[in-house]
Structure formats: structure tokens, C-alpha cells
């Protein structure tokens, strides 16, 4: 059974794919070069550029790196960037210490 993707996630993946394609084209790098750098086929790169959710996250990350966009985005869920989680942690701190 195929998992249903939330529409907003589907749209964001499509935008990511389009953005990666534009970044590649701005750099004037051929698909075959990025595919080779990422260790994938041109067909898989084409799927990524279309935002295919069936392509693994690691493959997306490798293509992003191969294009030259770095890996800083992988800190997205780092605790220092999780403002909501930090608020919840603050709320759980006791008002006074017990002896």
C-alpha cells in the first residue's frame, strides 16, 4: 500500500526539485555531471528535479551537496533551531527546586 503524502509536502518537494534544477542550470552543470558526482543515474536525478517522494532523502542530500549548496540545511531539526521545542522545555522547568 502506497503512503499518501500531505499536499503541502508534495508541493514543497516539487518546489525543491525545481529549485535544484534551476541551481544546476545557473551553474551550467550538465545532468550527467551531477549524477556522476552523486553516484546516481540521470533518471534518478530527473526524478529529484521533479520532486519525486520515492527517492531517498540521502540521495536528495547528496545531489544538493553535488550541486554545491552545502549541507547546512541538514541542521534543520537541530535542537538549537527548534524554537517550539525550546518553549516546551522552558515550560517544564520547575519553578522551585526540591531538596
Secondary structure as the mmCIF struct_conf table of DSSP 4:
data_model
#
loop_
_struct_conf.conf_type_id
_struct_conf.id
_struct_conf.beg_label_comp_id
_struct_conf.beg_label_asym_id
_struct_conf.beg_label_seq_id
_struct_conf.end_label_comp_id
_struct_conf.end_label_asym_id
_struct_conf.end_label_seq_id
HELX_LH_PP_P HELX_LH_PP_P1 UNK A 2 UNK A 6
HELX_RH_AL_P HELX_RH_AL_P1 UNK A 7 UNK A 26
TURN_TY1_P TURN_TY1_P1 UNK A 27 UNK A 28
HELX_RH_AL_P HELX_RH_AL_P2 UNK A 31 UNK A 38
TURN_TY1_P TURN_TY1_P2 UNK A 39 UNK A 39
HELX_RH_AL_P HELX_RH_AL_P3 UNK A 42 UNK A 49
TURN_TY1_P TURN_TY1_P3 UNK A 50 UNK A 51
TURN_TY1_P TURN_TY1_P4 UNK A 53 UNK A 54
BEND BEND1 UNK A 55 UNK A 55
HELX_RH_AL_P HELX_RH_AL_P4 UNK A 57 UNK A 67
TURN_TY1_P TURN_TY1_P5 UNK A 68 UNK A 68
BEND BEND2 UNK A 71 UNK A 71
HELX_RH_3T_P HELX_RH_3T_P1 UNK A 72 UNK A 75
TURN_TY1_P TURN_TY1_P6 UNK A 76 UNK A 77
HELX_RH_3T_P HELX_RH_3T_P2 UNK A 79 UNK A 81
HELX_RH_AL_P HELX_RH_AL_P5 UNK A 83 UNK A 92
BEND BEND3 UNK A 93 UNK A 93
BEND BEND4 UNK A 95 UNK A 96
#
